[in-house]
Amino acid sequence: MKITRIAGLAVAIFLGQACFAQLQFGASGSYMKGTGDNQTNIWGGSLHARGFLGKNFAMGILLRSYPKTSGSENIEGVDITTSDLLTHAAATFDILLAKNTSTIQPFIGTDAGLSFSNRLTTISSNSMQNVANENKQTFFLLSPKAGVNIGLGKTFGLFGQVQYNYTFGEGDPMDIGPIPNPIQSKPVDRFWSYDAGIYVRLVGAGARRS
């Protein structure tokens, strides 16, 4: 409940300031590399909107999703199929290391929000029925980042960024059987993400052009 109020406040501040800021909307492709016990690598994408509050600071909102990617293996005659679905929604905070009117704009910052992880594991063999387990977890996420915007005109450009996504709380594994050595199902809880995409900028009614 407290997290929800904080997220709502951040969105309200962003929307309240947006009409006085230069707005940026963007989309990107994203590659995720797990670093915890679940080291799944998944391709996905993201959408963002942010407003520049002055020449060197921006804040906004982000939605990133990695669709289900399945993998399978056979252990002692038992077929094991796993798939992961990962989505997170966050508020974004960026500090530009050059003015927002510069062609090359390196930036640093962080995202803060919620990560929703869903790992589906199915085991089967000739001697048993399929056993399916769905392990859903929600984490508070903090994601420091660094990147660069490259302007290709006044309103259009490219961007790339890398960030480490750290979750507060371990992803609780689940034992799945029945086999002598149960399979552990563990959600994606910590990972690197690499994004590359495009953006479009609009100028709010109250913004000043440099």
C-alpha angles and dihedrals in degrees: 000000000000091000090051092053092048091049091048091051092050091051092047091052091048094050091045092054098038097086089058096047141072104259126218126193121187148169130200146177113241137200119201124200116189118222102182128073087297103064096177117156114212137176118221143135145242144212125207143179123192140168126216110230097196126334099300109031133067136173132183148127133287137196118191127176136182111197121224114289118190131210132176140198138172120231118184093333095315118118113218121192122184134181133181131208116188127182132165136183119197148163112244129217120189134180113200115216089205132035115282087243093060120106093228113044117178112191143183129197146116141258123218126190146088130318120204115200126185121181118185117196125185124185126187143160140169091267099049143041122253113281114202126190128186115199111192121184134173120203137183104242132208116185121183112197148178128200149134137248117212114199117216093179140338095295108018135062151134129258140188132187143172125207142169114231112212121188125204107230130029121270101249110229122222125214113230123194170073094213128101092260110035119225114242117225111203124176124228104267107157127030150147117245128199119195133187124174152118134278139198122205128207127187117235121227092255098043122114119224118225 
